[in-house]
Amino acid sequence: MAIRPIVIRGEPVLHTPATPVTAFDKDLRALIRDMFDTVDAAPGVGLAAPQIGVGQRVIVYDFDHDSDAPRRGVIVNPELFMSPLEVREPHDSEDEGCLSFPGERFGLVRAHRVILRAQDASGQPFTIEADGWFARILQHEVDHLHGVMYVDRLDAIQAHVAHKVTKKRGWGIPGNTWTPGIDRLED
């Protein structure tokens, strides 16, 4: 078990679709343990394997929610089905952040309801129906598996601000990471 460095926008693994998991073995279990250690130390509510430099379709989450889904879980090889998106400006309550774009938050409209079909750490299939913030988390993390960051989905004005942040902090190129519990991020 280990806390792994989190890669930052510009690292190729964040911008490349992840590959499906085919081996449900000790290596996968070790990756999942490291992902939980990392998201707990960050702290975060979700983490996709590409965020720690691993191009596999694996997500962990740890979110206190009101649905029947477990508070803490593992998602492997997910498929996500969403309710239609509203065409509108995001509300302040829809600000989203990302461990791979640390210290920043931007408003983003997401589907309010999703159905996720996936496998667990043993390869057994399951389904989660989620709404609200849990649905947002699932959409955010599944985006990572498609090589999409939430800042890639921002409207033109917010995308410009995100671009300025990327440039100011020297991100947008390979090699930038931060390690939870070790590195202090800029405010």
Rosetta constraint file for C-alpha pairs under 8 A:
AtomPair CA 1 CA 30 HARMONIC 6.85 0.50
AtomPair CA 1 CA 33 HARMONIC 5.80 0.50
AtomPair CA 1 CA 34 HARMONIC 5.20 0.50
AtomPair CA 1 CA 37 HARMONIC 7.02 0.50
AtomPair CA 2 CA 33 HARMONIC 7.66 0.50
AtomPair CA 2 CA 34 HARMONIC 5.01 0.50
AtomPair CA 2 CA 37 HARMONIC 6.21 0.50
AtomPair CA 2 CA 38 HARMONIC 7.29 0.50
AtomPair CA 3 CA 34 HARMONIC 5.85 0.50
AtomPair CA 3 CA 35 HARMONIC 7.40 0.50
AtomPair CA 3 CA 37 HARMONIC 5.33 0.50
AtomPair CA 3 CA 38 HARMONIC 4.52 0.50
AtomPair CA 3 CA 41 HARMONIC 7.33 0.50
AtomPair CA 3 CA 179 HARMONIC 7.36 0.50
AtomPair CA 3 CA 180 HARMONIC 7.18 0.50
AtomPair CA 4 CA 34 HARMONIC 6.73 0.50
AtomPair CA 4 CA 35 HARMONIC 7.52 0.50
AtomPair CA 4 CA 38 HARMONIC 5.87 0.50
AtomPair CA 4 CA 52 HARMONIC 6.31 0.50
AtomPair CA 4 CA 179 HARMONIC 6.44 0.50
AtomPair CA 4 CA 180 HARMONIC 7.89 0.50
AtomPair CA 5 CA 38 HARMONIC 7.88 0.50
AtomPair CA 5 CA 52 HARMONIC 6.01 0.50
AtomPair CA 5 CA 177 HARMONIC 5.89 0.50
AtomPair CA 5 CA 178 HARMONIC 5.40 0.50
AtomPair CA 5 CA 179 HARMONIC 4.29 0.50
AtomPair CA 5 CA 180 HARMONIC 7.12 0.50
AtomPair CA 6 CA 51 HARMONIC 5.53 0.50
AtomPair CA 6 CA 52 HARMONIC 4.75 0.50
AtomPair CA 6 CA 53 HARMONIC 7.39 0.50
AtomPair CA 6 CA 99 HARMONIC 7.14 0.50
AtomPair CA 6 CA 100 HARMONIC 6.46 0.50
AtomPair CA 6 CA 177 HARMONIC 5.30 0.50
AtomPair CA 6 CA 178 HARMONIC 5.38 0.50
AtomPair CA 6 CA 179 HARMONIC 6.01 0.50
AtomPair CA 6 CA 180 HARMONIC 7.82 0.50
AtomPair CA 7 CA 11 HARMONIC 6.40 0.50
AtomPair CA 7 CA 14 HARMONIC 7.88 0.50
AtomPair CA 7 CA 51 HARMONIC 5.48 0.50
AtomPair CA 7 CA 52 HARMONIC 5.76 0.50
AtomPair CA 7 CA 53 HARMONIC 6.37 0.50
AtomPair CA 7 CA 100 HARMONIC 5.83 0.50
AtomPair CA 7 CA 175 HARMONIC 7.59 0.50
AtomPair CA 7 CA 176 HARMONIC 6.03 0.50
AtomPair CA 7 CA 177 HARMONIC 4.35 0.50
AtomPair CA 7 CA 178 HARMONIC 6.74 0.50
AtomPair CA 8 CA 14 HARMONIC 7.97 0.50
AtomPair CA 8 CA 51 HARMONIC 7.61 0.50
AtomPair CA 8 CA 99 HARMONIC 7.80 0.50
AtomPair CA 8 CA 100 HARMONIC 4.36 0.50
AtomPair CA 8 CA 101 HARMONIC 5.92 0.50
AtomPair CA 8 CA 102 HARMONIC 7.82 0.50
AtomPair CA 8 CA 171 HARMONIC 6.86 0.50
AtomPair CA 8 CA 172 HARMONIC 7.72 0.50
AtomPair CA 8 CA 176 HARMONIC 5.49 0.50
AtomPair CA 8 CA 177 HARMONIC 5.46 0.50
AtomPair CA 8 CA 178 HARMONIC 7.66 0.50
AtomPair CA 9 CA 14 HARMONIC 6.80 0.50
AtomPair CA 9 CA 100 HARMONIC 5.89 0.50
AtomPair CA 9 CA 101 HARMONIC 6.11 0.50
AtomPair CA 9 CA 166 HARMONIC 7.79 0.50
AtomPair CA 9 CA 171 HARMONIC 6.11 0.50
AtomPair CA 9 CA 172 HARMONIC 5.30 0.50
AtomPair CA 9 CA 173 HARMONIC 7.33 0.50
AtomPair CA 9 CA 176 HARMONIC 7.86 0.50
AtomPair CA 10 CA 14 HARMONIC 7.17 0.50
AtomPair CA 10 CA 15 HARMONIC 7.53 0.50
AtomPair CA 10 CA 171 HARMONIC 6.17 0.50
AtomPair CA 10 CA 172 HARMONIC 3.66 0.50
AtomPair CA 10 CA 173 HARMONIC 4.30 0.50
AtomPair CA 10 CA 174 HARMONIC 5.31 0.50
AtomPair CA 10 CA 176 HARMONIC 7.81 0.50
AtomPair CA 11 CA 15 HARMONIC 7.19 0.50
AtomPair CA 11 CA 172 HARMONIC 7.19 0.50
AtomPair CA 11 CA 173 HARMONIC 6.11 0.50
AtomPair CA 11 CA 174 HARMONIC 4.26 0.50
AtomPair CA 11 CA 175 HARMONIC 6.48 0.50
AtomPair CA 11 CA 176 HARMONIC 7.22 0.50
AtomPair CA 12 CA 16 HARMONIC 6.30 0.50
AtomPair CA 12 CA 174 HARMONIC 6.66 0.50
AtomPair CA 13 CA 17 HARMONIC 7.80 0.50
AtomPair CA 13 CA 18 HARMONIC 7.77 0.50
AtomPair CA 13 CA 50 HARMONIC 5.69 0.50
AtomPair CA 13 CA 51 HARMONIC 7.76 0.50
AtomPair CA 13 CA 53 HARMONIC 6.05 0.50
AtomPair CA 13 CA 54 HARMONIC 7.17 0.50
AtomPair CA 13 CA 55 HARMONIC 6.01 0.50
AtomPair CA 13 CA 147 HARMONIC 7.32 0.50
AtomPair CA 14 CA 50 HARMONIC 5.69 0.50
AtomPair CA 14 CA 51 HARMONIC 6.53 0.50
AtomPair CA 14 CA 53 HARMONIC 7.75 0.50
AtomPair CA 14 CA 144 HARMONIC 6.59 0.50
AtomPair CA 14 CA 147 HARMONIC 5.30 0.50
AtomPair CA 14 CA 148 HARMONIC 7.08 0.50
AtomPair CA 14 CA 149 HARMONIC 7.39 0.50
AtomPair CA 15 CA 144 HARMONIC 7.96 0.50
AtomPair CA 15 CA 146 HARMONIC 7.77 0.50
AtomPair CA 15 CA 147 HARMONIC 4.03 0.50
AtomPair CA 15 CA 148 HARMONIC 6.01 0.50
AtomPair CA 15 CA 149 HARMONIC 7.68 0.50
AtomPair CA 16 CA 55 HARMONIC 7.87 0.50
AtomPair CA 16 CA 145 HARMONIC 7.96 0.50
AtomPair CA 16 CA 146 HARMONIC 6.71 0.50
AtomPair CA 16 CA 147 HARMONIC 4.34 0.50
AtomPair CA 16 CA 148 HARMONIC 7.88 0.50
AtomPair CA 17 CA 55 HARMONIC 7.49 0.50
AtomPair CA 17 CA 144 HARMONIC 7.86 0.50
AtomPair CA 17 CA 145 HARMONIC 5.65 0.50
AtomPair CA 17 CA 146 HARMONIC 4.29 0.50
AtomPair CA 17 CA 147 HARMONIC 4.59 0.50
AtomPair CA 18 CA 50 HARMONIC 7.16 0.50
AtomPair CA 18 CA 55 HARMONIC 4.58 0.50
AtomPair CA 18 CA 56 HARMONIC 4.79 0.50
AtomPair CA 18 CA 57 HARMONIC 5.47 0.50
AtomPair CA 18 CA 145 HARMONIC 5.11 0.50
AtomPair CA 18 CA 146 HARMONIC 6.32 0.50
AtomPair CA 18 CA 147 HARMONIC 7.06 0.50
AtomPair CA 19 CA 55 HARMONIC 6.14 0.50
AtomPair CA 19 CA 56 HARMONIC 4.85 0.50
AtomPair CA 19 CA 57 HARMONIC 5.84 0.50
AtomPair CA 20 CA 56 HARMONIC 5.92 0.50
AtomPair CA 20 CA 57 HARMONIC 5.24 0.50
AtomPair CA 20 CA 77 HARMONIC 5.69 0.50
AtomPair CA 21 CA 56 HARMONIC 6.17 0.50
AtomPair CA 21 CA 57 HARMONIC 6.14 0.50
AtomPair CA 21 CA 58 HARMONIC 7.63 0.50
AtomPair CA 21 CA 76 HARMONIC 7.01 0.50
AtomPair CA 21 CA 77 HARMONIC 6.47 0.50
AtomPair CA 23 CA 28 HARMONIC 7.33 0.50
AtomPair CA 24 CA 28 HARMONIC 5.95 0.50
AtomPair CA 24 CA 29 HARMONIC 7.71 0.50
AtomPair CA 24 CA 121 HARMONIC 6.50 0.50
AtomPair CA 24 CA 122 HARMONIC 5.71 0.50
AtomPair CA 24 CA 123 HARMONIC 6.19 0.50
AtomPair CA 25 CA 29 HARMONIC 6.42 0.50
AtomPair CA 25 CA 122 HARMONIC 7.86 0.50
AtomPair CA 26 CA 30 HARMONIC 6.07 0.50
AtomPair CA 27 CA 31 HARMONIC 6.20 0.50
AtomPair CA 28 CA 32 HARMONIC 6.19 0.50
AtomPair CA 28 CA 121 HARMONIC 7.42 0.50
AtomPair CA 29 CA 33 HARMONIC 6.25 0.50
AtomPair CA 29 CA 121 HARMONIC 6.94 0.50
AtomPair CA 30 CA 34 HARMONIC 6.23 0.50
AtomPair CA 31 CA 35 HARMONIC 6.11 0.50
AtomPair CA 32 CA 36 HARMONIC 6.25 0.50
AtomPair CA 32 CA 58 HARMONIC 7.96 0.50
AtomPair CA 32 CA 60 HARMONIC 7.21 0.50
AtomPair CA 32 CA 74 HARMONIC 7.56 0.50
AtomPair CA 33 CA 37 HARMONIC 6.22 0.50
AtomPair CA 34 CA 38 HARMONIC 6.05 0.50
AtomPair CA 35 CA 39 HARMONIC 6.10 0.50
AtomPair CA 35 CA 47 HARMONIC 6.87 0.50
AtomPair CA 35 CA 48 HARMONIC 7.99 0.50
AtomPair CA 35 CA 49 HARMONIC 7.26 0.50
AtomPair CA 35 CA 52 HARMONIC 7.84 0.50
AtomPair CA 35 CA 60 HARMONIC 6.76 0.50
AtomPair CA 36 CA 40 HARMONIC 5.92 0.50
AtomPair CA 36 CA 60 HARMONIC 6.61 0.50
AtomPair CA 36 CA 61 HARMONIC 7.91 0.50
AtomPair CA 37 CA 41 HARMONIC 6.17 0.50
AtomPair CA 38 CA 42 HARMONIC 6.10 0.50
AtomPair CA 38 CA 43 HARMONIC 7.82 0.50
AtomPair CA 38 CA 180 HARMONIC 6.76 0.50
AtomPair CA 39 CA 43 HARMONIC 5.43 0.50
AtomPair CA 39 CA 44 HARMONIC 5.09 0.50
AtomPair CA 39 CA 45 HARMONIC 6.93 0.50
AtomPair CA 39 CA 46 HARMONIC 6.58 0.50
AtomPair CA 39 CA 47 HARMONIC 6.17 0.50
AtomPair CA 40 CA 44 HARMONIC 6.36 0.50
AtomPair CA 41 CA 180 HARMONIC 5.44 0.50
AtomPair CA 41 CA 181 HARMONIC 6.05 0.50
AtomPair CA 42 CA 99 HARMONIC 7.67 0.50
AtomPair CA 42 CA 179 HARMONIC 8.00 0.50
AtomPair CA 42 CA 180 HARMONIC 4.75 0.50
AtomPair CA 42 CA 181 HARMONIC 6.99 0.50
AtomPair CA 43 CA 180 HARMONIC 7.74 0.50
AtomPair CA 44 CA 62 HARMONIC 7.71 0.50
AtomPair CA 44 CA 99 HARMONIC 7.29 0.50
AtomPair CA 45 CA 61 HARMONIC 5.54 0.50
AtomPair CA 45 CA 62 HARMONIC 5.01 0.50
AtomPair CA 45 CA 63 HARMONIC 5.41 0.50
AtomPair CA 45 CA 137 HARMONIC 7.52 0.50
AtomPair CA 46 CA 59 HARMONIC 7.11 0.50
AtomPair CA 46 CA 60 HARMONIC 5.64 0.50
AtomPair CA 46 CA 61 HARMONIC 4.13 0.50
AtomPair CA 46 CA 62 HARMONIC 6.21 0.50
AtomPair CA 46 CA 63 HARMONIC 7.74 0.50
AtomPair CA 46 CA 137 HARMONIC 6.79 0.50
AtomPair CA 46 CA 141 HARMONIC 6.75 0.50
AtomPair CA 47 CA 51 HARMONIC 6.75 0.50
AtomPair CA 47 CA 59 HARMONIC 5.68 0.50
AtomPair CA 47 CA 60 HARMONIC 5.46 0.50
AtomPair CA 47 CA 61 HARMONIC 6.46 0.50
AtomPair CA 47 CA 99 HARMONIC 7.96 0.50
AtomPair CA 47 CA 141 HARMONIC 6.52 0.50
AtomPair CA 48 CA 52 HARMONIC 7.59 0.50
AtomPair CA 48 CA 57 HARMONIC 7.57 0.50
AtomPair CA 48 CA 58 HARMONIC 5.85 0.50
AtomPair CA 48 CA 59 HARMONIC 4.36 0.50
AtomPair CA 48 CA 60 HARMONIC 6.57 0.50
AtomPair CA 48 CA 141 HARMONIC 5.70 0.50
AtomPair CA 48 CA 142 HARMONIC 7.64 0.50
AtomPair CA 48 CA 144 HARMONIC 6.35 0.50
AtomPair CA 48 CA 145 HARMONIC 6.93 0.50
AtomPair CA 49 CA 53 HARMONIC 6.64 0.50
AtomPair CA 49 CA 54 HARMONIC 5.07 0.50
AtomPair CA 49 CA 55 HARMONIC 6.35 0.50
AtomPair CA 49 CA 56 HARMONIC 6.01 0.50
AtomPair CA 49 CA 57 HARMONIC 6.80 0.50
AtomPair CA 49 CA 58 HARMONIC 5.42 0.50
AtomPair CA 49 CA 59 HARMONIC 6.19 0.50
AtomPair CA 49 CA 145 HARMONIC 7.91 0.50
AtomPair CA 50 CA 54 HARMONIC 4.62 0.50
AtomPair CA 50 CA 55 HARMONIC 4.90 0.50
AtomPair CA 50 CA 56 HARMONIC 6.70 0.50
AtomPair CA 50 CA 144 HARMONIC 6.86 0.50
AtomPair CA 50 CA 145 HARMONIC 6.97 0.50
AtomPair CA 51 CA 99 HARMONIC 7.78 0.50
AtomPair CA 51 CA 100 HARMONIC 6.39 0.50
AtomPair CA 51 CA 144 HARMONIC 7.73 0.50
AtomPair CA 55 CA 145 HARMONIC 7.86 0.50
AtomPair CA 56 CA 145 HARMONIC 7.46 0.50
AtomPair CA 57 CA 76 HARMONIC 5.77 0.50
AtomPair CA 57 CA 77 HARMONIC 5.10 0.50
AtomPair CA 57 CA 78 HARMONIC 7.32 0.50
AtomPair CA 57 CA 145 HARMONIC 5.73 0.50
AtomPair CA 58 CA 74 HARMONIC 7.36 0.50
AtomPair CA 58 CA 75 HARMONIC 5.77 0.50
AtomPair CA 58 CA 76 HARMONIC 4.61 0.50
AtomPair CA 58 CA 77 HARMONIC 6.50 0.50
AtomPair CA 58 CA 145 HARMONIC 7.78 0.50
AtomPair CA 59 CA 74 HARMONIC 5.83 0.50
AtomPair CA 59 CA 75 HARMONIC 4.98 0.50
AtomPair CA 59 CA 76 HARMONIC 6.42 0.50
AtomPair CA 59 CA 141 HARMONIC 6.72 0.50
AtomPair CA 59 CA 142 HARMONIC 7.75 0.50
AtomPair CA 60 CA 72 HARMONIC 7.52 0.50
AtomPair CA 60 CA 73 HARMONIC 5.70 0.50
AtomPair CA 60 CA 74 HARMONIC 4.58 0.50
AtomPair CA 60 CA 75 HARMONIC 6.19 0.50
AtomPair CA 61 CA 71 HARMONIC 7.77 0.50
AtomPair CA 61 CA 72 HARMONIC 5.49 0.50
AtomPair CA 61 CA 73 HARMONIC 5.40 0.50
AtomPair CA 61 CA 74 HARMONIC 6.63 0.50
AtomPair CA 62 CA 71 HARMONIC 5.78 0.50
AtomPair CA 62 CA 72 HARMONIC 4.26 0.50
AtomPair CA 62 CA 73 HARMONIC 6.64 0.50
AtomPair CA 63 CA 71 HARMONIC 5.33 0.50
AtomPair CA 63 CA 72 HARMONIC 6.34 0.50
AtomPair CA 63 CA 134 HARMONIC 7.41 0.50
AtomPair CA 64 CA 71 HARMONIC 5.31 0.50
AtomPair CA 65 CA 71 HARMONIC 6.56 0.50
AtomPair CA 65 CA 134 HARMONIC 6.83 0.50
AtomPair CA 67 CA 130 HARMONIC 6.88 0.50
AtomPair CA 69 CA 128 HARMONIC 6.49 0.50
AtomPair CA 69 CA 129 HARMONIC 7.91 0.50
AtomPair CA 74 CA 120 HARMONIC 5.94 0.50
AtomPair CA 74 CA 121 HARMONIC 6.48 0.50
AtomPair CA 75 CA 118 HARMONIC 6.08 0.50
AtomPair CA 75 CA 119 HARMONIC 6.09 0.50
AtomPair CA 75 CA 120 HARMONIC 5.65 0.50
AtomPair CA 75 CA 121 HARMONIC 7.38 0.50
AtomPair CA 76 CA 118 HARMONIC 5.70 0.50
AtomPair CA 76 CA 119 HARMONIC 4.93 0.50
AtomPair CA 76 CA 120 HARMONIC 5.79 0.50
AtomPair CA 76 CA 121 HARMONIC 6.79 0.50
AtomPair CA 76 CA 123 HARMONIC 7.75 0.50
AtomPair CA 77 CA 118 HARMONIC 5.48 0.50
AtomPair CA 77 CA 119 HARMONIC 6.22 0.50
AtomPair CA 78 CA 116 HARMONIC 6.49 0.50
AtomPair CA 78 CA 117 HARMONIC 5.57 0.50
AtomPair CA 78 CA 118 HARMONIC 4.18 0.50
AtomPair CA 78 CA 119 HARMONIC 7.02 0.50
AtomPair CA 78 CA 142 HARMONIC 7.26 0.50
AtomPair CA 79 CA 116 HARMONIC 5.71 0.50
AtomPair CA 79 CA 117 HARMONIC 5.21 0.50
AtomPair CA 79 CA 118 HARMONIC 6.24 0.50
AtomPair CA 80 CA 114 HARMONIC 6.78 0.50
AtomPair CA 80 CA 115 HARMONIC 5.90 0.50
AtomPair CA 80 CA 116 HARMONIC 4.59 0.50
AtomPair CA 80 CA 117 HARMONIC 6.53 0.50
AtomPair CA 80 CA 139 HARMONIC 7.59 0.50
AtomPair CA 80 CA 142 HARMONIC 7.52 0.50
AtomPair CA 81 CA 114 HARMONIC 5.51 0.50
AtomPair CA 81 CA 115 HARMONIC 5.08 0.50
AtomPair CA 81 CA 116 HARMONIC 6.28 0.50
AtomPair CA 82 CA 111 HARMONIC 6.08 0.50
AtomPair CA 82 CA 112 HARMONIC 7.93 0.50
AtomPair CA 82 CA 113 HARMONIC 6.02 0.50
AtomPair CA 82 CA 114 HARMONIC 4.38 0.50
AtomPair CA 82 CA 115 HARMONIC 6.46 0.50
AtomPair CA 83 CA 111 HARMONIC 5.62 0.50
AtomPair CA 83 CA 112 HARMONIC 6.68 0.50
AtomPair CA 83 CA 113 HARMONIC 5.42 0.50
AtomPair CA 83 CA 114 HARMONIC 6.16 0.50
AtomPair CA 84 CA 111 HARMONIC 6.18 0.50
AtomPair CA 85 CA 109 HARMONIC 7.41 0.50
AtomPair CA 85 CA 110 HARMONIC 6.37 0.50
AtomPair CA 85 CA 111 HARMONIC 5.02 0.50
AtomPair CA 85 CA 112 HARMONIC 7.74 0.50
AtomPair CA 86 CA 109 HARMONIC 7.42 0.50
AtomPair CA 86 CA 111 HARMONIC 7.55 0.50
AtomPair CA 88 CA 109 HARMONIC 7.56 0.50
AtomPair CA 89 CA 109 HARMONIC 7.22 0.50
AtomPair CA 90 CA 94 HARMONIC 6.07 0.50
AtomPair CA 90 CA 95 HARMONIC 7.90 0.50
AtomPair CA 90 CA 107 HARMONIC 5.38 0.50
AtomPair CA 90 CA 108 HARMONIC 5.47 0.50
AtomPair CA 90 CA 109 HARMONIC 5.23 0.50
AtomPair CA 91 CA 95 HARMONIC 7.57 0.50
AtomPair CA 91 CA 107 HARMONIC 6.77 0.50
AtomPair CA 92 CA 107 HARMONIC 6.50 0.50
AtomPair CA 93 CA 107 HARMONIC 7.82 0.50
AtomPair CA 94 CA 106 HARMONIC 7.98 0.50
AtomPair CA 94 CA 107 HARMONIC 5.18 0.50
AtomPair CA 94 CA 108 HARMONIC 5.96 0.50
AtomPair CA 94 CA 109 HARMONIC 6.79 0.50
AtomPair CA 95 CA 105 HARMONIC 5.75 0.50
AtomPair CA 95 CA 106 HARMONIC 4.93 0.50
AtomPair CA 95 CA 107 HARMONIC 3.97 0.50
AtomPair CA 95 CA 108 HARMONIC 6.33 0.50
AtomPair CA 96 CA 105 HARMONIC 5.19 0.50
AtomPair CA 96 CA 106 HARMONIC 5.44 0.50
AtomPair CA 96 CA 107 HARMONIC 5.95 0.50
AtomPair CA 96 CA 108 HARMONIC 6.72 0.50
AtomPair CA 96 CA 150 HARMONIC 7.97 0.50
AtomPair CA 97 CA 101 HARMONIC 7.26 0.50
AtomPair CA 97 CA 102 HARMONIC 7.28 0.50
AtomPair CA 97 CA 103 HARMONIC 7.52 0.50
AtomPair CA 97 CA 104 HARMONIC 5.98 0.50
AtomPair CA 97 CA 105 HARMONIC 4.55 0.50
AtomPair CA 97 CA 106 HARMONIC 6.74 0.50
AtomPair CA 98 CA 102 HARMONIC 5.92 0.50
AtomPair CA 98 CA 104 HARMONIC 7.55 0.50
AtomPair CA 98 CA 105 HARMONIC 7.68 0.50
AtomPair CA 98 CA 150 HARMONIC 7.62 0.50
AtomPair CA 99 CA 103 HARMONIC 7.97 0.50
AtomPair CA 102 CA 185 HARMONIC 7.35 0.50
AtomPair CA 103 CA 185 HARMONIC 7.04 0.50
AtomPair CA 103 CA 186 HARMONIC 7.05 0.50
AtomPair CA 103 CA 187 HARMONIC 6.38 0.50
AtomPair CA 106 CA 151 HARMONIC 7.77 0.50
AtomPair CA 106 CA 154 HARMONIC 7.79 0.50
AtomPair CA 106 CA 158 HARMONIC 7.11 0.50
AtomPair CA 107 CA 154 HARMONIC 7.75 0.50
AtomPair CA 108 CA 150 HARMONIC 7.83 0.50
AtomPair CA 108 CA 153 HARMONIC 7.55 0.50
AtomPair CA 108 CA 154 HARMONIC 6.44 0.50
AtomPair CA 110 CA 136 HARMONIC 6.26 0.50
AtomPair CA 110 CA 139 HARMONIC 7.68 0.50
AtomPair CA 111 CA 135 HARMONIC 7.39 0.50
AtomPair CA 111 CA 136 HARMONIC 7.20 0.50
AtomPair CA 112 CA 131 HARMONIC 5.41 0.50
AtomPair CA 112 CA 132 HARMONIC 5.39 0.50
AtomPair CA 112 CA 135 HARMONIC 6.43 0.50
AtomPair CA 112 CA 136 HARMONIC 7.28 0.50
AtomPair CA 113 CA 129 HARMONIC 7.55 0.50
AtomPair CA 113 CA 130 HARMONIC 5.76 0.50
AtomPair CA 113 CA 131 HARMONIC 4.23 0.50
AtomPair CA 113 CA 132 HARMONIC 6.71 0.50
AtomPair CA 113 CA 135 HARMONIC 5.82 0.50
AtomPair CA 114 CA 129 HARMONIC 5.93 0.50
AtomPair CA 114 CA 130 HARMONIC 5.42 0.50
AtomPair CA 114 CA 131 HARMONIC 6.30 0.50
AtomPair CA 114 CA 135 HARMONIC 5.72 0.50
AtomPair CA 115 CA 127 HARMONIC 7.02 0.50
AtomPair CA 115 CA 128 HARMONIC 5.74 0.50
AtomPair CA 115 CA 129 HARMONIC 4.53 0.50
AtomPair CA 115 CA 130 HARMONIC 6.38 0.50
AtomPair CA 116 CA 127 HARMONIC 5.55 0.50
AtomPair CA 116 CA 128 HARMONIC 5.12 0.50
AtomPair CA 116 CA 129 HARMONIC 6.42 0.50
AtomPair CA 117 CA 125 HARMONIC 7.21 0.50
AtomPair CA 117 CA 126 HARMONIC 5.90 0.50
AtomPair CA 117 CA 127 HARMONIC 4.50 0.50
AtomPair CA 117 CA 128 HARMONIC 6.61 0.50
AtomPair CA 118 CA 125 HARMONIC 5.59 0.50
AtomPair CA 118 CA 126 HARMONIC 5.64 0.50
AtomPair CA 118 CA 127 HARMONIC 6.44 0.50
AtomPair CA 119 CA 123 HARMONIC 5.03 0.50
AtomPair CA 119 CA 124 HARMONIC 5.06 0.50
AtomPair CA 119 CA 125 HARMONIC 4.22 0.50
AtomPair CA 119 CA 126 HARMONIC 5.88 0.50
AtomPair CA 120 CA 124 HARMONIC 5.37 0.50
AtomPair CA 120 CA 125 HARMONIC 6.42 0.50
AtomPair CA 120 CA 126 HARMONIC 7.15 0.50
AtomPair CA 130 CA 134 HARMONIC 5.95 0.50
AtomPair CA 130 CA 135 HARMONIC 4.99 0.50
AtomPair CA 131 CA 135 HARMONIC 4.64 0.50
AtomPair CA 131 CA 136 HARMONIC 7.64 0.50
AtomPair CA 132 CA 136 HARMONIC 6.43 0.50
AtomPair CA 133 CA 137 HARMONIC 6.17 0.50
AtomPair CA 134 CA 138 HARMONIC 6.27 0.50
AtomPair CA 135 CA 139 HARMONIC 6.22 0.50
AtomPair CA 136 CA 140 HARMONIC 6.11 0.50
AtomPair CA 137 CA 141 HARMONIC 6.18 0.50
AtomPair CA 138 CA 142 HARMONIC 6.01 0.50
AtomPair CA 139 CA 143 HARMONIC 6.03 0.50
AtomPair CA 140 CA 144 HARMONIC 6.73 0.50
AtomPair CA 140 CA 149 HARMONIC 7.61 0.50
AtomPair CA 140 CA 150 HARMONIC 6.62 0.50
AtomPair CA 141 CA 145 HARMONIC 6.88 0.50
AtomPair CA 142 CA 146 HARMONIC 6.70 0.50
AtomPair CA 143 CA 147 HARMONIC 6.47 0.50
AtomPair CA 143 CA 148 HARMONIC 5.05 0.50
AtomPair CA 143 CA 149 HARMONIC 6.41 0.50
AtomPair CA 143 CA 150 HARMONIC 7.56 0.50
AtomPair CA 144 CA 148 HARMONIC 5.18 0.50
AtomPair CA 144 CA 149 HARMONIC 5.88 0.50
AtomPair CA 148 CA 152 HARMONIC 6.40 0.50
AtomPair CA 149 CA 153 HARMONIC 7.28 0.50
AtomPair CA 150 CA 154 HARMONIC 6.96 0.50
AtomPair CA 151 CA 159 HARMONIC 6.55 0.50
AtomPair CA 151 CA 162 HARMONIC 6.78 0.50
AtomPair CA 152 CA 159 HARMONIC 7.29 0.50
AtomPair CA 153 CA 159 HARMONIC 7.95 0.50
AtomPair CA 154 CA 158 HARMONIC 5.81 0.50
AtomPair CA 154 CA 159 HARMONIC 5.25 0.50
AtomPair CA 155 CA 159 HARMONIC 5.84 0.50
AtomPair CA 156 CA 160 HARMONIC 6.15 0.50
AtomPair CA 157 CA 161 HARMONIC 6.60 0.50
AtomPair CA 158 CA 162 HARMONIC 6.18 0.50
AtomPair CA 159 CA 163 HARMONIC 6.07 0.50
AtomPair CA 160 CA 164 HARMONIC 6.31 0.50
AtomPair CA 161 CA 165 HARMONIC 6.31 0.50
AtomPair CA 162 CA 166 HARMONIC 6.10 0.50
AtomPair CA 163 CA 167 HARMONIC 6.21 0.50
AtomPair CA 164 CA 168 HARMONIC 6.00 0.50
AtomPair CA 165 CA 169 HARMONIC 6.05 0.50
AtomPair CA 166 CA 170 HARMONIC 6.12 0.50
AtomPair CA 166 CA 171 HARMONIC 4.87 0.50
AtomPair CA 166 CA 172 HARMONIC 6.04 0.50
AtomPair CA 167 CA 171 HARMONIC 6.09 0.50
AtomPair CA 167 CA 172 HARMONIC 7.20 0.50
AtomPair CA 171 CA 176 HARMONIC 6.62 0.50
AtomPair CA 178 CA 182 HARMONIC 7.92 0.50
AtomPair CA 178 CA 183 HARMONIC 5.82 0.50
AtomPair CA 178 CA 185 HARMONIC 7.87 0.50
AtomPair CA 179 CA 183 HARMONIC 5.44 0.50
